[in-house]
Amino acid sequence: MTTRVRLRDNPTTVTLLWVIGVVTLAGSAAVAITLGPAGLSVGEVASIVVGHLGGTAADVTPIRDGIVWDLRLPRTLLAALCGAGLGLCGAIMQSLLRNPLADPFVLGISSGASTGAVLIVILGVGSGVIGLSSGAFIGAVISFALVLLLAHAAGGTPDRVILAGVAATQLFSALTSFIVITSADPEQTRGVMFWLLGSLGGADWLDVALCAAVVAVGLVVCLTHSRALDAFAFGEDAASSLGVNVWRVRVTLLLATALMTAVIVSVAGAIGFVGLVLPHAARALVGPSHRRLLPASALIGSIFLVWVDAVARTAIAPQELPAGVVTALVGVPAFAVILWRRKARP
């Protein structure tokens, strides 16, 4: 344990880990773009991207150019951004609630966002005034407010928060299913149900820009509260005694989490287990300090979801798996290992 802590605190080791992580993310994205029925090389991908960014135009056919620039590149970038946002949300919620099981999916935020988005898409509620992301955000806030209300009424302990989240997840999932079954036609039902399981198939550059802006702002907001989150590790009373405005920090970070979750759900559906499992992996690599943990969770989440999306669209080609199915197949065994290691730790 002493050796592990010493390595985590070594600036050279930390810098090396960041370099490896960034290179791994860039390499993963480049390789993921080449995967698919239209065989592409990393060199072709790089030349097409450079050409669109103002460099020498790539010597490729318009079809191959379109496959990279209009289809695979925005999809891969969106996967990286969604993974970063979900990893960051999971780290924040686990720290705020002091519960290793907390994440937007378990606490009902994703389900609430899904209900809000479905109300806009299928019933057209407020569609002339608010957009899909706004509807998802309102649903996420309502869901999490319900979770906090139920948890407070039951005593407010971390275990009660998780149980309240499970109840909210079931409630909003049932509402979503009811809306889809009673109001959607068969084609809408198939599309919405596939989307609710997590799908990056409809990614475009507008989605990438929206998600990038929200995740970037969310990361900045969370990093500015990293010291407060470190104080939360000792409990709310200890954090308050250290000068932390507990109520303000909690509201600010929970709203940031709800906003990121809502935008991610609106563009990619409800993808589970990313925010639950990956912050634990980040914590094992860089330690509990949130100045390092938050960006590490975002980076690992990006790499993970890039490969999840690559597997989802190629594993059973020409059909496509929902991303949420792949994350569950990987996340459940990984989470079982985490639980086993926590039990085995003295």
N, C-alpha and C positions, 0 to 999 in steps of 0.2 A: 504493500500500500504506500509506504514512504517513497519507494522508487517511482511509482506511478505519479504521485503528486509532484515530485521533483521534475519529472519529465514534462508534465503539463505546464509547470511554471517556467520552464526553460524557454526564453524568447526565440532561440534558434530552432528548437523543436516545433514551437507553435508556428513560426514562419514557414518552416518546411511543410507542415501539415496543410497550411493554407495554400501554398504553391501546388502541392499534390492535388488538393481538392479542386482548385480552379482548373488545372490542366485536365483532371479527370472529367469535370463537367464539360469543358470544351470538346474533348475527345469523344465523350459519350454522345453529345449532340451531333457532332460531325458524322460519327458512325451510324447513329440512329436514322439520320436523313438518307443515308445510302440504302437502307433496308426497304424492300418492297419489290413488287413485280417488275418495275422498270429499274434494271440494274444501273447503279451509279457508283462512281468512285469518289473517295474523299477529295481528290484533286479537282474533279469536275464540280463538286459542291462548292469548294472554296473559290474556284474561278467564277462561278455564277454569282456567288454572294459578293465578291470583290467587284464584279462588273456592275451590279446594281447599286453598289455604294460609291460609284464614281471612278472605278479603276478601268483597266482594259476590259472590253466586253469579251465574254466567254465565247469560244468557238463551239457552240452546241446548238441543237435544234430548238426552235421555239417551244416544242412540247416538253423537252427535258428541262428547259429553263422554267417553264410554268410549273412543272412537277416540284421543282426545288423551291422556287420563290413564292409561289402562290399556294402550295399545298403542304409540303413537308416541313419547310422552315418555320412558318408561323405555328404549325401544330407542335413542333418540337420546342420552340421557344415558350409557347403557352404551357406545355407540360412542365417545363423547368420553373416557370413563374408560379404555377399552381402548387407544385411541390414545395417551393420555397415558402409560399404563404401558409400552407397547411402545417409544415414543420414549425414555422414561427408561431402560429396560433396554438399548436399543441404545447410548445415550451412555455408560452405565456400562461396558459390556463393551468398547467400542472404546477407552476410556481405560485400563481395567485391563490389557487385553491388548496395548495400543499397536498395534492393528491396525484399519484403517478398514473391513475386511470383516466384523468381528465383530458378531453380533446373535443373539438367542435362537434364531431360525429356522435360521441357518447353522450354529450350534454344536451343534445337536441337542437343545437344551433343549425346544423346542416338540414335537419328535417324541417325546421321552421322556415329556413330560407327556401327549401324546395316547395313548400306549400305556398309561400308568397309568390314565387316565380310561376307556379302552375295556375294560380288565380289570375295572373296577368295573361298568360299564354292561352289558356283554354276558355276562361270565363270573361276575359277582357275587362276585369275589374280595375278601374282607374287607368286603363291603357292610354287614354288621351292625355293624362296628366303625369303619370309616372312610368318609367321604363321597367324593363325586366330586372335590372340590377337593383333599382330602388325598391321594387316589390319584394325581392329576395332579402334585401336589407331590413325592411320593415318586419317581414316574417321572422328573420333571425333575432331581431331585438325582442319581439313579442314572445318568442319561444324561450329565450334566455331569461327574460323577466319572469315568466311563469316558473321556470326552474328555480330561480332565486326565491320566489315567493313560497313555493312548495317546500324548499329546503329550510327556509327560515321558520315556517310553521312547524316543521318537524324537528327543529332543534339546531339547524345550521351547521352540523358537523360535516366533514368531508364525505363521509359515507352517505349521509343523507342527500348531499348535493348530487352524488352519482346516481342514487336511486331516483331522485327527482328528474334527473336528465333522462334516465331510461323511460320514465313515465311520459315525459314530454316527447321523446322520440317516437314512442308508440302512438301517442295522440296525433301528432302532426303527420306521421306516416299514414295513419288511418284516414285523416282528412284529405291528404293528397290522393290516396287511392280512391276514396269516395268521389272526389271531384273528377278524376280521370274516367272512372267507370261510368258515372252518370251523365257526364257532359261531353266527353270526347268521342269522335268517330273512331273506327278501328285503326285507321292510319295514324291519327293523332295519338291514340293510346299506345301503339307500338313505339312510336318515336319518343314520346315522353317517358315511358317506362325504361327504354334503353338509356335515355339521357339521365334519368334519376340514378342509374347504376354507375354513372360516370362515363362520359364520352368526350373525347377531344376532336372528334371527326369533323365538326363544323367550324374549326378554328380559322379566323382570319386576322388581318393586321389590326383591325379595330379592337378585337378582343385582346390581342397582345398588348396594345397601347394602354387600354383600360386597366388590365390586370397588372402591367408593369408599374403604372402610376400608383395604384392603390397599394401594392405590395411594398414599393419603395417608401411611400409615406408611412405605411405601417411599421416598417423596419426602423425608420428614423425615430418615430414616436416611441417605439418599444426600447430602442437603445438609449434614448434620453432618460428612460426610467429604469435603466439596468441596475443602478445602485439601490433604488427602492426595492426592486425585486430581490436583490441579495438580502436586504433586510427582512423581507417577507419570509425567508427561510427559517427565521427564528420565531415566527408568530406575529400576529397583528399587534399585540401589546408591545412586543420588543421593537417592532418597526416604528410604532407611534412614539415610543420613548427616544428613538434615534432621530426624531424630527420629520418622519415621513407622514404626509397627509394621506392616511390609509384610504379614506373614502374617495378622494380625488384621483389617486393613482388607480384604484380598482375600477372606477367608472371609466376613466380615460382608456385604460388598456382593454377593458371588456368591450367598449364601443369600437375600438380599433380592431379587435378580434372579430367582432360581429360584422364589421364592414368588409374585412378581407374575406371572411367566410362567405358572405352574401355574394360578393363579386365572383369568387371562385365557383360557387354553386351555379350562378347564372350563366357562366361560360362553359363549365365542364361537368355540371351535375354534382351529386353527392359522392365524393370519393373518401372512403373510410380508411382507418388504420395508419395513414401517413402521419397525422399529428399525434397519434397515440404511441407509436413505436419509435419513430426516428429521433425525437428529443432524447430518449434514453441512450441511443447510440452516440449522439453528439455529446452528451454528458460524460459518457465513458471515455471519449477521446480528448475533450478539452477541459473537463472539470465543471464544477457548478457555477462558476462566475458567469453572470449573464452577459457581461461585455463580450465574452467569447462564445457562450452557449447559444445566444440568439442567432448570430450570423452563421454559426456552425450548423444549427438545426435547419436554417434556410438552405444552406449549400448542400447538405446531405439529402434534404427533401427534393431539391432540384434534380440531383443525379438519379435518385431513386425513381422519380416519376417519369423522367425521360426514358429510362429503360422499361418501365411498366408500360408506357404508351407504345414503345417499339414492339414489345412482346404482344400487346393487345391487338395490334393491327397485322401481325405477321404469323402468329402461332397457328391459327386455323384459317389462313388466307384461302380463298378470297373473302370469307366472312371475318367479322371483327368482334373481338371480345370487349365487353365493357371494362373500362379501366378499374372500376370498383371491384370487379370480380377478381382481377389479377392482384390488386393490393390486399384483398382479403385472403387469397390463397397464400400469399407470401407473409402477410402481416400476422395472421393467427399463429403459425408456428414460431415466428420471431418473438411474438409477445409471450408465448408459452415459455420460451427460453429465458426471457427477461424475468418472468415470475419465478422460475426455478432458481435462477441465479440470486434473486433477492432473498428467497427462502434459505438458500444455502449460505448466504453471507452471514458471518458471525455478528 
